Amino acid sequence: MSYSLNEVEATAKRATRGAGFSWGLAEDAAKATRWLCAHDVDGVGHLADLLEQSDCSLHAPKSLDGVLAGEGDLCPLRTGCLLSDSAHLLTSHPMVIERVASPVLLLPFAALAARQLKTPVTLDCDGMTVCTDGHIVSATADWPAMAQTVTVTLGGDLPVSSVRKTRATPRPADWNALNRLAHKTYAPATEESRLLGAGAGLSDND
């Protein structure tokens, strides 16, 4: 079954929040997932894998000095936000990121950095190279579940165009996984909410 990108973004946002991330980070994750799906990458599947295995326990980089690393495996969402917020640093030196989970989720943030700097950005993920200018992506190859080293640099070769999608067709298991997490953000029904909701409640319309 296929879903609109709006549905993907809304579900990804609630699922990320349901997994324990802040609403702000959930919004970033949702936009990243939408961007991946629009560029023919299984953003839903990658986000579902990350949320189900991380339980919000992955770390953010400790600093921007030299290599970006943490006390444990890095969260691609937290690291990606740092990457896009600090895009200007790429004009002086590459960013080297160590031990990051679901590294494909860094790609939308690199795309945002490319749009900010108005130049392509290249990610080298353990030898696999992908370039984007924020609109075009050079490859949508299979990404590993964990990368030992991701190097982000300015420049790179881009094709004339790349695939763009308006709908996503995630695996049912991945879509269901996001919806299970999203369900955690819904407030439980109360007697008051039931009376204020659809239906006659205690009123007698006869």
Order of alpha helices (4+ residues) and beta strands (2+ residues): beta-alpha-alpha-alpha-beta-alpha-beta-alpha-beta-beta-beta-beta-alpha-alpha
